[in-house]
Amino acid sequence: MGRRRTRSNHVCPPTPLHQGELDGLCGIYAVINALRTLCPEMPRELCDELFALQLAAVSDDRSSPLDVVTNGIGKTTLRGLIGLSCDEMFLRSKVTLHCRSLLLKRNAPLDAIWSEVERLVAGGGVVIAGLSGRYDHWTVVRKATPRRLTLVDSSMLQILDRRFCTTAWSNTHYRLRADEMYVLFRA
């Protein structure tokens, strides 16, 4: 397969890659974006420090720091990063944040997941959600309606339309699973 060509047979430049397309650091960005959404007063310097702290923490858990970059962050590691970052927020700024998993079964249907996310964000929380299927990615849900989720996202995703979401494996839809979601609240 060659490069795209225009009608006048000129070679088009390749589509540029965006930050995050070649690395698996979206989990770290999701944690920081969730904290920033809950704590808009959070200074940029603290974001930088939390990024370094989380990267060091996941690097300590792996045989190679490059493993994080190439293979991403799983749900257990992400949960640890959320706890570490919430603790650091309290130490640095005396802000108390709470985190928990969704109180749904692992194989909950999409209707139940969607309703729970709607309820949680309406109550002032944000949800860090793992996407798989069409795109393997961690993102932050800040608003939810019956038709769409509004995101704060490191790769510029802005919304998830419910029509393109599923709980079944799919290459064409975003797969949502209750056991890959964490809700954060500011106390």
C-alpha positions in Angstrom: 0.0 0.0 0.0 1.5 3.3 -1.1 1.1 6.9 0.0 -2.1 8.8 -0.9 -2.1 10.7 -4.1 -4.0 13.8 -5.2 -5.8 14.0 -8.6 -2.8 15.7 -10.1 -0.7 12.7 -9.0 1.2 14.6 -6.2 2.1 12.5 -3.2 0.3 13.6 -0.1 2.2 13.8 3.2 1.3 11.0 5.7 -1.3 11.7 8.3 0.6 13.0 11.4 0.6 10.9 14.5 -0.6 12.6 17.7 0.8 12.5 21.2 -0.4 9.3 22.8 -0.8 7.3 19.6 2.5 5.5 20.2 2.6 5.4 24.0 0.5 4.0 26.8 0.6 6.9 29.2 -3.1 7.8 28.9 -3.8 6.3 32.3 -1.4 8.9 33.9 -3.1 11.7 32.0 -6.5 10.4 32.9 -5.7 10.6 36.6 -4.3 14.1 36.3 -7.2 15.3 34.2 -9.7 13.8 36.7 -8.0 15.7 39.5 -7.9 18.9 37.5 -11.6 18.6 36.8 -12.4 18.2 40.4 -9.8 20.8 41.6 -9.7 23.6 39.0 -7.5 25.6 41.3 -4.7 23.0 40.9 -1.5 24.7 39.8 0.3 23.5 36.6 3.4 22.8 38.7 1.5 20.2 40.7 0.4 18.5 37.5 4.0 18.2 36.4 5.0 16.8 39.8 2.1 14.3 39.8 3.1 13.2 36.3 6.7 12.5 37.5 5.5 10.8 40.7 3.1 8.5 38.8 5.7 7.7 36.1 8.2 6.8 38.8 5.6 4.6 40.6 4.8 2.6 37.5 8.4 2.4 36.5 9.2 0.9 39.9 6.6 -1.8 39.3 7.9 -2.9 36.0 11.2 -4.4 34.8 11.7 -1.6 32.4 10.3 2.0 32.3 9.8 1.4 28.6 7.3 -1.3 29.4 4.8 1.4 30.6 5.3 3.4 27.5 4.8 0.5 25.1 2.2 -1.6 26.9 0.2 0.9 28.9 -1.3 0.8 32.3 -3.7 -1.8 33.6 -6.7 -1.3 35.9 -4.9 -2.4 39.1 -1.9 -0.2 38.4 -4.3 2.7 37.6 -6.2 2.3 40.8 -2.8 2.5 42.7 -2.0 5.7 40.8 -5.3 7.2 41.7 -4.7 6.5 45.4 -1.1 7.8 45.2 -2.3 11.0 43.5 -5.2 11.6 45.9 -2.8 11.2 48.9 -0.4 13.7 47.3 -3.2 16.2 46.7 -4.1 16.0 50.4 -0.4 16.5 51.4 0.1 19.4 49.0 -3.2 21.3 49.2 -5.3 19.7 51.9 -7.9 18.7 49.4 -9.6 15.4 50.3 -10.6 13.2 47.3 -12.3 9.9 47.5 -12.1 7.1 44.9 -14.1 3.9 44.5 -15.0 1.4 41.8 -18.5 1.4 40.3 -20.8 -0.7 42.4 -21.9 -2.9 39.5 -21.0 -6.4 38.5 -18.2 -6.9 36.0 -20.6 -8.0 33.3 -23.2 -5.3 33.9 -25.3 -4.3 30.8 -24.6 -1.0 29.1 -27.9 0.5 30.4 -26.8 -0.1 34.0 -23.3 1.3 33.4 -24.6 4.3 31.6 -27.2 5.1 34.3 -24.7 4.7 37.1 -22.2 7.0 35.3 -25.0 9.6 34.8 -25.9 9.4 38.4 -22.3 9.8 39.7 -21.3 12.7 37.5 -24.6 14.5 38.3 -23.6 14.1 41.9 -20.3 16.0 41.4 -18.0 13.1 40.6 -15.9 12.3 37.6 -15.4 8.8 36.2 -12.1 7.5 34.9 -13.2 5.0 32.3 -11.3 2.3 30.4 -12.2 2.0 26.8 -11.4 -1.0 24.6 -12.5 -2.4 21.3 -12.3 0.4 18.8 -9.7 2.1 20.9 -7.8 1.0 24.0 -7.6 4.1 26.2 -8.2 5.6 29.7 -10.4 8.8 29.6 -12.4 11.0 32.1 -16.1 11.4 32.0 -17.2 14.8 33.4 -20.8 15.0 32.1 -23.3 12.4 31.1 -26.7 12.4 29.4 -28.8 9.5 28.2 -27.2 9.9 24.7 -23.6 10.9 25.3 -20.7 11.1 27.7 -18.7 14.3 27.7 -15.0 13.7 28.2 -11.8 15.4 29.5 -9.3 13.5 27.4 -5.6 13.5 26.6 -6.1 12.4 23.0 -8.7 15.0 22.2 -11.8 12.7 22.4 -14.6 15.0 23.3 -17.7 12.9 23.5 -18.8 9.2 23.4 -22.1 8.8 21.7 -24.1 5.9 23.2 -24.8 4.5 19.7 -21.1 3.7 19.4 -20.7 2.0 22.8 -21.2 -1.6 23.8 -20.2 -4.0 26.5 -19.4 -6.8 24.0 -16.1 -7.1 22.2 -16.1 -5.0 19.1 -13.6 -3.5 16.6 -16.0 -0.8 15.6 -17.5 0.3 18.9 -16.1 1.5 22.2 -16.4 -1.2 24.8 -17.3 -0.1 28.3 -16.9 -2.4 31.3 -18.0 -1.6 34.9 -14.8 -3.1 36.3 -12.7 -0.7 34.4 -14.2 2.5 35.8 -13.4 4.5 38.9 -15.4 7.4 40.3 -13.6 10.2 42.1 -15.3 12.8 44.4 -14.1 15.9 46.1 -15.0 15.8 49.8 
